[in-house]
Amino acid sequence: MMLQGQPDRVWTCESLSQAIFSVPQSAALTLERLEGRGLAVPLGGEPPAWRYAAAGEKASPAGELAAAYRANRASVIKHLFAQRVDPVRSLADAFRIRKDR
């Protein structure tokens, strides 16, 4: 959402890490993941830099997430960090035989 909020800004690992209070290595991984998902485009150079690049079908969900975050940050954060349920584990647990105590 940081990149989406400033679509014309050029981001390096260092500048993103400062903006999100993280370490440059984590920011680099984030930028690479965004690139892989088509949400950021690499600009090259030294140091490497990226810019927000979501377009078409990817731009709408990114904008909707940003709007939801502005409207209700706590709910969005809670949802993002909620423990995911593994459907296979849930099925296996349903058939687990337990000893009576």
C-alpha positions as CSV (number, residue, x, y, z in Angstrom):
1,M,0.0,0.0,0.0
2,M,3.0,2.3,0.5
3,L,3.8,2.0,-3.2
4,Q,0.2,2.3,-4.3
5,G,-0.2,5.5,-2.3
6,Q,2.7,7.1,-4.1
7,P,2.6,5.6,-7.6
8,D,5.1,8.0,-9.2
9,R,7.8,7.6,-6.5
10,V,10.9,5.5,-7.1
11,W,11.6,3.1,-4.3
12,T,14.9,1.6,-3.3
13,C,15.3,-1.0,-0.6
14,E,16.7,1.7,1.7
15,S,13.9,4.2,1.1
16,L,11.2,1.6,1.6
17,S,12.9,0.1,4.7
18,Q,12.9,3.6,6.2
19,A,9.3,4.3,5.3
20,I,8.0,1.0,6.8
21,F,10.5,0.9,9.7
22,S,12.2,-2.3,8.5
23,V,15.6,-3.5,7.5
24,P,16.7,-3.1,3.8
25,Q,16.9,-6.9,3.3
26,S,13.2,-7.3,4.2
27,A,12.3,-4.3,2.0
28,A,14.2,-6.0,-0.9
29,L,12.3,-9.2,-0.4
30,T,9.0,-7.2,-0.4
31,L,9.9,-5.3,-3.6
32,E,10.9,-8.6,-5.3
33,R,7.6,-10.2,-4.3
34,L,5.6,-7.2,-5.5
35,E,7.5,-7.4,-8.8
36,G,6.7,-11.1,-9.1
37,R,3.0,-10.3,-8.6
38,G,3.0,-7.6,-11.2
39,L,2.5,-4.8,-8.6
40,A,5.9,-3.2,-9.0
41,V,8.3,-2.7,-12.0
42,P,12.1,-2.7,-11.6
43,L,13.8,0.4,-12.9
44,G,17.3,-0.9,-12.7
45,G,20.1,1.4,-11.7
46,E,22.4,1.3,-8.7
47,P,21.0,0.9,-6.2
48,P,18.2,-1.2,-7.7
49,A,14.9,0.7,-7.7
50,W,11.2,-0.1,-8.3
51,R,8.0,1.8,-8.9
52,Y,4.3,0.9,-8.4
53,A,3.0,-0.7,-11.5
54,A,-0.4,-2.3,-10.9
55,A,-2.6,-2.0,-13.9
56,G,-5.8,-3.5,-15.2
57,E,-7.2,-6.3,-13.1
58,K,-4.5,-6.0,-10.4
59,A,-5.1,-2.2,-9.8
60,S,-8.6,-2.6,-8.5
61,P,-7.9,-5.1,-5.7
62,A,-4.9,-3.0,-4.6
63,G,-7.0,0.1,-4.5
64,E,-9.8,-1.6,-2.6
65,L,-7.4,-2.9,0.0
66,A,-5.9,0.6,0.4
67,A,-9.5,2.0,0.8
68,A,-10.4,-0.7,3.4
69,Y,-7.2,0.0,5.3
70,R,-7.9,3.7,5.5
71,A,-11.5,3.0,6.6
72,N,-10.7,0.3,9.2
73,R,-7.0,-0.4,9.8
74,A,-7.5,-2.7,12.8
75,S,-9.8,-5.1,10.9
76,V,-7.5,-5.3,7.9
77,I,-4.5,-5.9,10.0
78,K,-6.4,-8.6,12.0
79,H,-7.5,-10.3,8.8
80,L,-3.9,-10.2,7.4
81,F,-2.4,-11.8,10.5
82,A,-5.2,-14.2,11.3
83,Q,-4.1,-17.8,11.6
84,R,-5.0,-19.7,8.4
85,V,-6.9,-22.9,8.8
86,D,-5.3,-25.9,6.9
87,P,-8.3,-27.8,5.5
88,V,-6.3,-31.1,5.3
89,R,-5.3,-30.7,9.0
90,S,-8.9,-29.9,9.9
91,L,-10.2,-33.0,8.2
92,A,-7.5,-35.2,9.8
93,D,-8.4,-33.8,13.3
94,A,-12.0,-34.6,12.7
95,F,-11.2,-38.3,12.6
96,R,-8.6,-38.3,15.4
97,I,-9.4,-40.9,18.0
98,R,-9.0,-39.5,21.5
99,K,-8.7,-41.4,24.7
100,D,-11.5,-40.8,27.3
101,R,-10.1,-39.3,30.4
